Amino acid sequence: MESNGGSPAPDGDQVTRRSKRVVNPPATFQTESSQATKRKRDGGDEDHGMVDDDDELSELSELDDDDESEEESDEDADAYVSEKKSKKKTARRRKPAVKRVKTTNGQNGLSSLPTRPKKAVRTTNIVVDEGFSAPEGSLFYNIFESSTAVDEIAEQWLSQYKENGDAATTELVNFVLQCAGCNIPIDEDDIRDEENCQNRLTDIQSTHQDKSIVDYPLIAKGKGGGKPFRDLLFGFFNSLINLLHSTEILYEDNNLVNTLYTWVATLSSSTLRPFRHTATTVALMFQTGLVSVVDEVLRQLSRIFKRDAQKVGHFIERFRGRIVEIATRDSEASVRVSAIFVTEVLRAAGMLEPNDVDEIGRMIFDLEPRVRKAVISFFMACVNEMNENMVERAGGADAVQEAFGSIEDDDFSSPQEGWLTIKSLAELLSSYDLSIQESENPFVKRTVTDIMTKSEDADARISLAAQALLEKMPEVRNWEMIAGYLLYDHSTSSKFKRSKSNISTEQLIKSLVAPRPEEEVVLLEVLGASAKVSLNQNNNLVAQGKKLSKLEITELHDNTALQLAAVIRRLLNKYGGDASAAASVMKLEHLLDLNIFSHLHQESTAYEKLLDEICTQFNRHNNREVLVEAAIALLHARSHDELEEMVDVKLATLWDEAIDTLRSFDKNYELGTRGNIAISQLSDLGTVLLKIGLLSKISDCCTLLEAEGRDVSSSDPAISILANVVHRGQYDQADANIDDAEDEAVGLAIEASLFYFMWKVKSMQHMIQSGAGVSDKIVDYVSNIQDKFWTHLVETFSTRAFNDDLQLLAAGTVCDLHVLMGSLRPYIEQATASGSVPNIDGVVSLVRPIEPGLVKEFIFVLDGAEKIYAKRARKTLNDPAEDEDPMDEDDEDEDEDEDRDQSLTKLERMALELQAEKNLCELAGKYVLAISAKLLDFVGDSAGKLHRRLQRNQNNLGPNYKEVISYLDEAKIAEALNGRRKAPRKASAVPAKYSAIGLNGASTNGNQGFKSATLVENDSDSDLSDIADPDADDSPEGLRRRELLDDDIEDEPEADRSTPMQKMTVDDDILGD
């Protein structure tokens, strides 16, 4: 039997195999005679066939490559296609494209398939350079298409450069353009005319864009692109820079470097992504090569100086300053490390000036651990040199040994030779620390929003230096020796000070080791770092240098803690009068493991004495750092159940004194009126408010703050007095002399009052949960205090026409207060369901939404915070929508701020930027919490206004702000609470362009499309920036309005739904942005 096309009948084997494949006859395709027919192919009968889908033709081609006959019947082909289509449908879960039937000789039916069907080329409107080819002999061809080594190619280019510099430079720039996927060359005239570089590249970019070429080698996934391309590119430029270094062209021919810099830098600022990405990558490769050259030069210098330092004195004299500059200011840590080793050799040879020695020595405070480790030897040499000078002044080593005599190994309280090293170390560290403090500008003040907050701050520079020295200096590791040195009485009699002629050698030596006050503070920091390491069991093992059993290690740890506790109490007795020293000593308490004192009852008395000393410091000082450290120590102690009762007795005494001091202010002043207290008294008021706030963080303070006063002149509860102080935040007129002190006092009162509400809500939750319920008396009392506190907060932030820290704190606290009361909802719902808890309706009255009228005020505060951060971070804000209020612009204030910022260093400006970002994210986070709890921006005519306002600049103000705003999405909140994200309701209803983004802008478990979309949105200079509109509404309704989401979208093949831009961004590389 033959087919219509005259094909011969298949043999028996073919029939047998065909019968296995055919399951259902493809009757559907034969009945579709009404479909439009396709044109006939040019050729004989055996070439007649159907131009099928790409995937189907690929499958058929693979089928024909087997041991089948050259042609098959129409029935066989249809059965095979039907089976393949059925499998594809099951795997892809989408409808297949409809087959169109071809009519041959006027009759309906399927023509025979070709023997070797030619793969159809997928039609697309994107032009891609196949293989990124280049003319043979060009630099691009030699590197990527020939087998020549990159070192040899670099040598060939250098030879060409020596013959004709402009021609070689032209070829190198054209090579960079070809790496960006652009085959439009420049000529030597363009190289000579550097001033026209920008215009020429603009023309090239415009012409390249007209070709619609979107692929380029750096991101290409196929042959000739991607990582192999980058490796070859890096290898070439690395070889080229090493060659330029060895031939000294890098240093003698400035024209080459300047020309390359001009063209590559201009390309890196292009609005076209391939140009920008490629040029930036090339620039980084240049920089990496140069850093490698510098590192190698420094290594060679180090070897030369070690061998022939005296012979190269002239060279050293000429370049010493440059070497010191590299060691202290280079941006690469590895380069600084190499330079430090060079300076160590110069110091040993006596070829460094004293200023250079000090500048290198200060690197012991560097933030980079590798640099601190590298400078240890240099720093220790300086300490040893000071130690030797001290010994010479004391009369020599024999005199020193005779004066100190011999002591026991475990005697750390008697003078000993190690104290000379400790004195030298303290003197050197204090001098370096003082020089750094003098160069610093205290430009960033501690804001009222975090006065009572102590986060896990980074270690101070003294602690960092001590940690680096622990491995190399035995005196630093021995914390008992440092403690003995500090506790020793170094004072001398007045007669000894007056008459130096009668000073004995022993007295002279003891006077030399006596520390100055600033040195004692430094040593207290060193003591803390040393004790922290000693309390670590693993480090104790190393320090002992022998194997210890687990029991022995535990006993050693316990003994160390007990000894340290006794030392802390003695240090507080000696240094308690100095605020900075007292704060450093109380930090040592945080290192103690209090389980030791709770288990060893005989030692609890010793710790109680330590607590007494800490409470004395709390009452004694007005210094904020001392008070915070003391409060942390008390909180640390109260966290242990065995010590809780002991700590509560101490806290009761502190509470009585703090509240009595507050009532004395209430008697003498009207605390609700701003400006009626002198600046000195305002400072004292701020101190007592700080103490109350810190004590409120340690334990439940409701009973104490609700107790009425015994004196008629101040009978109001302390919480009511605190609420009155908040009223001082109402801004009437500016007074630069007292504004800062007034705002600080108000901020402290706000935080102390908020802690009261936290404890009160926790108490009411317990009452509801226990079934006792909350009485009407308690509800009415809390309601009255809440109304009073809320009113004063609103007056505080709404009466200020400018953005300051107190305004941010007050606005955020209003949200905190409502969210705090809203946390009662689950308990109310549970109690309502059970029906056994009395007076639950009264508690319901405490949970109130924020008045819609305040939304405008909240937006005003947000505007100010956004403007400050945008100015600090040099970011652009989106324009308001048509239905939003226009942004206020004050050019005079901005000019003043810019003039003031010009006097700041880069590090200072960075600190101000971080502080502004912190303030913005904290405020936005509180808004988001209130909105998510359905307590803000969900009722009234302005419902949703704040929500939209928060999202206006979501993509413009950095990743931290964007992450905060992302929690407006309920799916994001569910993911945070439950550890997984809710599935979208209609995933198939979202176009492929937005398939990786949830309906509210949140990411789903998708593919690389989300990464590409994010890159486009965040890159305002990108040529793809028109794809994503940061102001657009990504809700389902907004997508429908923009015709990006239909009510019913048929599933289509993915290739048909994707756009050229998406095909490019899927394979995009993150380095480009």
Secondary structure, 3 states (H helix, E strand, C coil): CCCCCCCCCCCHHHHHHHHHHCCCCCHHHHHCCCCCCCCCCCCCHHHCCCCCCHHHHHHHHHHHCCCCCCCCCHHHHHHHHHHHHHHHHHHHCCCCCCCCCCEECCEECCCCCCCCCCCCCCCCCCECCHHHCCCCCCHHHHHHCCCCCHHHHHHHHHHHHHHCHHHHHHHHHHHHHHHCCCCCCCCHHHHHCHHHHHHHHHHHHHHHHHCCECCCHHHCCCCCCCHHHHHHHHHHHHHHHHHHHHCCHHHHCHHHHHHHHHHHHHHHCCCCHHHHHHHHHHHHHHHHHHHHHHHHHHHHHHHHHHHHCHHHHHHHHHHHHHHHHHHHHCCCHHHHHHHHHHHHHHHHCCCCCHHHHHHHHHHHHCCCHHHHHHCHHHHHHHHHHHHHHHHHHCCCHHHHHHHHCCCCCCCCCCCCCHHHHHHHHHHHHHHHHHHHHHHCCCCCCCCCCCCCCCCCCCCCHHHHHHHHHCCCCHHHHCHHHHHHHHHCCCCCCHHHHHCCCCCCHHHHHHHHCCCCHHHHHHHHHHHHHHHHHHCCHHHHHHHHCCCCCHHHHHHHHHHHHHHHHHHHHHHHHHHCCCHHHHHHHHHHHCCCCCHHHHHCHHHHHHHHHHHHHHHHHHHHCCCHHHHHHHHHHHHHHHCCHHHHHHHHHHHHHHHHHHHHHHHHHHHHCCCCCCCCCCHHHHHHHHHHHHHHHHHHHHCCCHHHHHCCCCCHHHCCCHHHHHHHHHHHHCCCCCCCCCHHHHHHHHHHHHHHHHHHHHHHHHHHHHHHHHCCCCCHHHHHHHHHHHHHHHHHHHHHHHCCCCCCHHHHHHHHHHHHHHHHHHCCHHHHHHHHHHCCCCCHHHHHCCCCCCCHHHHHHHHHHHHHHHHHHHHHHCCCCCCCCCCCCCCCCCHHHHHHHHHHHHCCCHHHHHHHHHHHHHHHHHHHHHHHHHHHCCCCCCCCCCCCHHHHHHHHCCCCCHHHHHHHHHHHCHHHHHHHHHCCCCCCCCHHHCCHHHCCECCCCCECCCCCHHHHHHHHHHCCCCCCCCCCCCCCCCCHHHHHHCCCCCCCCCCCCHHHHCCHHHHHHHCCCHHHC
